[in-house]
Amino acid sequence: MSNQYPFYTEPTHDTGTPTVDASNAARTTTESLAEERLIVEADNKIYLLEPNLHPFVTFLTSIGKQFNGSNYQGVGMLKKQVKNPEFKWFEDRYGGRFAKNSGTYAASGAVTITVTGAGSSSAYIFTVGDLFKNYRTGEVMLVATVASSTTITVAAAGRAFGSTSAAAGADGDSLYLIGNVNEENSGARNINTTRTSPETNYTQIFKTTIGISGTENEAGLYGGKDLPYQRGKKGTEHALDIERAFWFGEKKLDANGTQGHPRRATGGVLEFIESGDSYVQNQGGVLTAPDLNTFLQNAFTYGKPTKMLFAGGNVVNAINEIARGQIQTKTGDKTYGISLNSWVTAFGTINIVQNSLFVEDFAGYAFCLDINDFKYCSMANRDTKLMTNVQGNDVDGVVDQYLTEVGLERVNAPKHALLKGVTA
């Protein structure tokens, strides 16, 4: 298959350790000579074919900052410091209002109804005195008791609690809580509250090393000195590593690494959505307008009316065809340096960002996110920094290192959705 954007022939890599041994990868004048950068006579500029795009990390670290005409100033609203490598937050949800009947129940008289669809303890969404409606039959019933974690009872007098006649229940019938009814001069009804649940993630240590010899550091090169050039290039690669981990990483504590010390991996968005209560639509083919409407309907069930859609090329292409003429480029073309396009739909507004990391198998992926439910969590004093001159005292060269210890806070899975498997 011929190479097409964003694919290209990978350049030569120089890999190895930063230490003084046979496998070290410190850059020397040998590399500069091979690159034909030792000054002879040529255009004094280097062109990099590597997109400087890490939109998720950029939004998390930039939202809330103010542009002063030349750069963004202030502190990102979706960025915070944590004090421990395992950081914690708490989630809570409103009590459920929907369940399904499992099995059947009689057309009249007292019945015991087995309910599912609201977790392993589906009956606990009900409270004595609740009214619920069977969507298929229309009958409204009054809860007499919550008999177990999966069963409720309805007394004979609680059948047809309204104008619709009683009817037999079928397997899979939808049951909707519609409130509660109470007698005059009655006491307080039973308490039914949900508990908050603690959630955690880990900070992950990211390192990117730069090494050049003392001679290379002083050599005259097209494009300027090699050290600042490598710092800029590796800084971008360092940010891209964090971006990839925030999308595709999985939470892991390895208590004993290769040196016997703990190492941690932060969990990303994909793991969060696929293992939680988020809506996931596996398209498995071309995305049509009805399919896209189904996805958006579910993606906007919870959360704010404006969301971010981080998408691969296949999804962006499909949306461009479906929403031809409806997508508007944001004023100024870019937000925090990122190209952003807005589409107002009947379900809500989506701000579309094509993520250049979503290629090959991930070109058919799109994440619809309520961006304020994610935070960039760095260990105190361990956010991205360039550590200079970390080489040994006897090394005739320079070794620098980018270091970041950061993790992703990810909250309220039902407010986010994933579309995947979209083909061109």
Residue, then its C-alpha position, 0 to 999 in steps of 0.5 A: m500500500s502506498n504511503q498517504y498522509p499522515f503516514y510517511t517513511e520513518p527516518t533513521h532512529d539513533t537509540g540507546t542509553p545515555t550512559v558512557d558505554a558501547s550502547n549509548a545514543a549520545r549524538t555526535t558529529t557523526e550524526s550531523l555529518a550523516e544528516e548533512r548539517l555540518i555547515v557548507e553552504a545551504d538554506n539555514k533552516i530545518y523542516l520537521l515532518e511531525p505534527n505538533l498536535h496533542p489536543f486533549v492535553t492542550f485543552l486540559t492545561s489551557i482552558g481558563k487561561q487568557f490570551n494577551g496577544s502573544n501567548y496564554q497566561g494564567v492557570g488552566m482550570l482543568k489542571k491541578q496538583v495532587k500529593n500522592p501517586e494514587f489520587k482519589w475523587f468521589e462520585d455520586r448519582y441520582g437514584g435510578r428511575f428505570a428498570k425492566n421486568s424479568g419473567t412474567y406476573a399475573a393480570s390481577g391480584a397481588v404480585t411479586i415482580t423481579v426487576t433487572g436493568a439497574g445493576s445487581s440490586s435493581a429493586y433498591i431504586f424502589t421505595v414503599g409508596d412509589l408509583f411505577k408505570n409499565y410502558r407496554t401495558g400502561e398500568v400504574m402500580l403502587v409498591a407495597t414492599v421491597a422484598s429483596s435486592t431484586t424483587i418488589t411486591v404489589a398488593a391487590a389494592g395497588r394494581a391499576f392505581g389509576s385509570t388504566s386497567a391491570a394487565a399481565g406483565a411480560d418478560g422485558d417490560s419497561l418499568y418507569l418510576i413516576g413519583n410516590v403517593n402518600e396518605e393525609n397525616s402520614g409520617a415520613r416515608n422510608i429513606n432511600t439514598t445512594r452512596t458516593s463511591p471513591e474512584t482512583n487513578y495513578t500518576q505516571i512518570f514520563k521521561t524523554t532524554i536528550g544526549i549530545s557530545g561536547t563537540e556536537n554541542e559546539a559545532g556550527l550547524y545549519g538550523g542553529k545549535d543542536l541542543p536547543y533544536q533537540r530540546g524543542k523536538k523532544g519536548t513535543e514528543h514528550a507531550l505526545d507520549i502523555e497525550r497517547a497515555f491519556w487516550f489509550g493507557e490502562k491503570k496499573l500498579d507494578a509494585n516491583g519494577t525491574q529495579g524492585h521499585p514501584r511503577r505506575a501507569t495512568g488509566g486513559v479515556l478509552e479504558f474509562i469509557e469501555s469499562g464504565d457506564s458510557y454509551v459505546q457504539n461499534q459501527g462496524g462499517v460506514l457511518t450513515a446519518p441515522d447512525l450518527n443521530t443514534f450516537l449523538q442522541n445517546a451521547f447527549t443523554y447526560g451532561k452539558p449541551t456542548k461537548m467535545l468530539f475528538a475524532g479520527g479521519n474516517v469519522v471526520n470525513a463522514i461528518n463532513e459529508i453528513a453535515r455539509g454546509q452546517i459546520q462552522t469554523k470557530t472564530g479566529d480558526k483556532t482555540y488554544g492553537i487547535s483547529l476547532n469546528s462547531w456543529v449545532t445539532a438537535f441534540g446539542t453542540i459538538n466542537i469537533v477536533q481531528n486528533s492526528l493520533f487516531v490513525e490506522d485502526f483508530a481512524g474510525y474512533a470518536f470520543c464525545l466528551d464533557i471536557n470539564d469531567f477530566k483533569y490533568c493531575s500532576m504530582a506537586n512540583r513534578d509537572t513537566k520540566l526540563m532537567t538539564n545537565v544530568q550526565g555524569n561528571d566525567v562525560d564529555g557531553v550534555v544529557d538533558q531530560y524532560l520529566t513529568e509525573v501526571g495522571l488523568e482524573r476521569v469522572n461520570a462515565p455516563k456523560h461520555a460516549l465512544l463511536k468506533g469501527v467507522t470505515a472509510 
